[in-house]
Amino acid sequence: MTVPVVQHPPAPPTAHRLLENARGLTEPALGAWVSRLPGLTGRLTGYHLGRLDERGEALAAPVSGKSVRPALVYGCCTAAGGRAEDA
């Protein structure tokens, strides 16, 4: 007698994993964009986006809360059948 094999769908990713994915997709482009901004504008933008501290020094790791909106966009895109990279 053979026992049928039941295929279960993969578990949905955790919130932490979604944020990591969003950072991985967003950070390279965002970093390149901010680095092109001149002087004070670049420092203020980098601080606002959680990439620089109050002295204008690069943070070891960008602030993770800045990845929530991109994670939502990428999640909606994949839920609608698209690829996050195309969002």
N, C-alpha and C positions, 0 to 999 in steps of 0.2 A: 504494500500500500504506500502510495506517495503522498506526502503532505504538501499542499500548495504553499508556495512562498508568497508572502504578502509584502508588497513594496510600500513602504511608508514615505510620504513626501518629506523632504529635508526640513529640519526645524528652521523657523524663521530666525534671521540674525538678531543678536542682542542689540540694545540701544548703543552700547559701547562700540560694538563692531560697526554699526551704521555710521557713528561719528568718526571712527578711524577711517573708514572708506571715504567719507566726505572730505576729510582733511587730505587724504592721499590724492584725491582728484582735484581739489581746489588749490591747495598750497602752492604747487609749482607755478601755476598761472598767476595767482594773486601775488606771490613773491616777485615775479618778473615785472608785473605791472607797478607795484609799489616802488621797486628799485629804480624805475625810470623817472619817478617824480623828483623834481628839484628841491634841494635844501629843506626849509621848514615845512613845506607842503608834504614832502615825503616822510619826514619825521612825525608830523601830526597824523597823517594817514596811517602810518605803521603803528602808532600808538593806539589809534581808534580801532584798528582791526586786530589788536592784541598781538602784534608781532614785535613791538618795541616797548621797553619800559619807559618810565617818566623822564629818564635822562637821554633817551634816544638810542639806548643800547639794545641789541637784539636779544630777545628772550630765548632761553634754551629750548623751550617748547611753546609754540603759539597757544594762546588761550583757547581751551577746547569749546567753550560756549559759543564761539563764533562759527562753529560747524553745524549748528542745529538747522538753520535755514537751508544750507546746501544739502544736508542729509534728507530733509523733507522733499526738496526738489528732486533729488536723485531717486528717492523712494517712490515718489509719484510717477516718475518717468518709467521706472522698471515695472511698477504695478500696471501701467497702461501698455506694457509690452515692448517698451523701448529699452535702450541701453543707457546706463547712467553716464557714460562717457560722452554721449550725444546731447545731454540735457543742457 
